[in-house]
Amino acid sequence: MPVDQGRVDPIPPWRPLLRGARQREGRAAGSGWLQLASVAHDGTPRVRTLVFRGWSPSGDLELLTDARSEKPSELMHQPQVELCWLFRKAREQFRLRGAAALITPGQDPTGLADHWQKLSPHGRSVWAWPNPGELLSEAGPWPRDVVDGEAVPPHLLLLRIHLSQVEQLDLKPHPHCRRRWQRHDHWCEQRLNP
Ligand SMILES: Cc1cc2nc3c(=O)[nH]c(=O)nc-3n(C[C@H](O)[C@H](O)[C@H](O)COP(=O)(O)O)c2cc1C
């Protein structure tokens, strides 16, 4: 199932399962939080939580981050990532592997503006704070909200993860159900020992 730029692929079979697990979480805080693992410049692992922001038209998983944080330069150096998404109520884990593409407002003004407008005023505020990861600057600015209509900050960065493999582990049945789908195999389902 090759992907051309902008091409809309059929929905892969694991997507409805992921959606089902998300729906089961209901309005629980954290249902859209996933862990992004990457490799730092010195070859050691890094992992942190990000918010799932949706799917691109070509089926890539979208995340938003700050170009001033450490992960963008790490991802430019080594774009291969793994995401871990835990659904507590469904008792399911999804592990998603892929390659990260970094998209700036200059490269895709409309796409980034869409994401920026969809953020809540409170959610936007972190992009108005001082450089992440530097020693605390007491003077700020530390706004609580960034109102609608504010310009897209140049350091808003869209991460598009082009997935190559998805694995689900469902702890509900006995024995546990473990399945894998790979893009090179046209997302054909394989059952694995849990
Ligand atoms: C619940 C939660 C959600 C978060 N969502 C995001 C997010 O969507 N984007 C982001 O860049 N950082 C998010 N963060 C902060 C990251 O986990 C991380 O601390 C920050 O991006 C700096 O990471 P880095 O130094 O590895 O670049 C979130 C943290 C938490 C606890």
The ligand as a Gaussian input file, in Angstrom:
#p B3LYP/6-31G(d) Opt

LIG

0 1
 C       -0.159000      14.984000      29.623000
 C        0.967000      15.621000      28.839000
 C        0.733000      16.018000      27.546000
 C        1.757000      16.614000      26.799000
 N        1.530000      16.947000      25.501000
 C        2.536000      17.462000      24.756000
 C        2.348000      17.733000      23.373000
 O        1.277000      17.531000      22.790000
 N        3.409000      18.228000      22.678000
 C        4.630000      18.436000      23.260000
 O        5.551000      18.868000      22.566000
 N        4.844000      18.193000      24.568000
 C        3.828000      17.702000      25.328000
 N        4.035000      17.416000      26.650000
 C        5.368000      17.691000      27.220000
 C        6.339000      16.589000      26.799000
 O        6.039000      15.392000      27.497000
 C        7.810000      16.982000      27.053000
 O        8.009000      17.238000      28.422000
 C        8.225000      18.202000      26.256000
 O        7.692000      18.145000      24.946000
 C        9.750000      18.309000      26.164000
 O       10.262000      17.138000      25.577000
 P       11.724000      17.021000      24.948000
 O       12.643000      17.741000      25.886000
 O       11.964000      15.566000      24.861000
 O       11.704000      17.685000      23.590000
 C        3.036000      16.827000      27.396000
 C        3.242000      16.406000      28.713000
 C        2.231000      15.820000      29.417000
 C        2.492000      15.387000      30.841000

